[in-house]
């Protein structure tokens, strides 16, 4: 594998700092992380993907080193933010790879800006069904900010406990313990009040106590015009792998890769396989060529 330099950069868009990682050269891959994470979640796969591509991995607004304003944290708002950051960087078209919340953003990006989306890769994606882990659903309840503040104040002790639970889970062969520890770590990393409020605004924009409230299922048929890869772990405790069936049913052209034994972060659990699968998908497919007449005809069909 060729050593690839990964550079951290930032741009100010609409008055707010947007931080991102950039690596490689060639056709552009946009990596969109999930809620509570940041661009570093892709650190194990950026190098391999950047051997033949330019890789851009932003910290979403409200996450990581990006600003955390009192603003729009909706799925559509994030898709707009991706479009605007790409425009500032003079990037017209991308293959968009989205994990969890980032998968929902990827779907929305493709729906809002089909002319800019060459391919879609969904990784344990949101937006494909209502089911979601109880922990995230509970975080939408009133008083959640006080709970998150308490967790942040006790983060040192709790992190030690999480390491113990993860270690026991590893010894017992309970792979889901790692995912739950990673999810808890994301919550403990919300050190300042702006980050906690941004997290809750993001979550509540698409989740309530019953599960996910934003769905792409009614528009998913449009994705038949765009090459799509779906990656899911069989032991995902946060978004069930059964949601991949929705893609199989609605987008017959989609390629579905199941990672046996992986959890909610298959790109972290098995980065070598993930990089290989995505690279092969990029090599085997031609970028989508958006056609307005075809798009209009699809929208006009009675479904």
Residue, then its C-alpha position, 0 to 999 in steps of 0.5 A: x500500500x502506498x503511503x498517502x498524506x492526510x491533511x486536516x483543513x477547514x473552510x468557512x461556509x456561511x460564517x461557520x468553520x467546517x473542518x475536514x480531512x483531505x487525502x489523495x488525488x483523482x475522482x472524489x470520494x466524500x466520507x460522511x460520518x454518523x452522529x456523535x462521531x467525526x472524520x476520524x472514524x474513517x482513519x483506517x480506510x482513508x489511506x487505501x481509498x486515497x491511493x487512486x481517489x481524492x478523499x474528503x472526510x468532513x466533520x459535520x457541523x456540530x461535530x468534531x472540530x467544526x463549529x457548533x452553532x445554534x442552527x439547522x441540524x436536519x438531514x436536508x440541512x446537512x445535505x445542503x452543507x455538503x453541497x456548499x462545502x464541495x462548491x467552495x472546494x470546487x468539486x462538482x461530483x462525488x461518490x458519497x459514502x455515508x455511515x449511519x446518520x451519514x447514510x441518511x445524509x448521503x441519500x438526501x444528498x443524492x435526492x436533492x442534488x442527483x447531478x452531483x452524485x456519481x455513486x452511493x455507498x451506505x454503511x449501516x445506514x439510517x433512513x431505511x426504517x424506523x427501528x433504532x437502538x433504545x439508547x438513542x431513542x431515550x436520548x430524545x426525551x426531555x432532560x437528556x441534556x442534563x443526563x449528557x452533562x452528568x455523563x461528561x462530568x463523570x467521563x473518566x470513571x465511565x470510560x474505565x468501566x466501558x473498557x472493562x465491559x468491552x474487555x469482558x465482551x471480547x473474552x465472552x465473544x460478545x462482539x456487540x459490546x464493542x459497538x455499545x462501547x463505541x456509541x457510549x464513547x461518542x456520548x462521553x466525548x461531548x465535552x462542552x455544552x455546545x457539542x451536547x446541544x448540537x448532538x441533541x438537535x441532530x438526533x431530534x431532527x430525525x429520531x423520537x422515542x418510537x425510532x427514526x422519523x425520517x425515511x428515504x424509502x418512499x424515494x428510494x426507487x430513484x436510486x436505481x439510476x445511481x450505482x449503489x453499494x450497501x455494507x452492513x454488519x450482522x451484529x449491528x446493535x444500533x440499526x438492524x441489518x434487516x434494513x438492508x432488505x429494504x434496499x434489496x426490495x426497492x433498488x434491485x441494482x444495488x450491491x449488498x455486502x454483509x460483514x459477518x460478525x461486524x457491528x455498527x462500524x464495519x469500516x472499523x471492524x474490518x477496514x481491509x475488507x471494507x476498503x477492498x469492497x468499496x474499491x472494487x465497487x468503484x472499479x466495476x461501476x460507471x459514474x451516474x450520468x444524471x438525465x433530467x428527462x428520465x428523472x422527471x419521468x420517474x417522479x411522474x409515475x404513479x406509485 
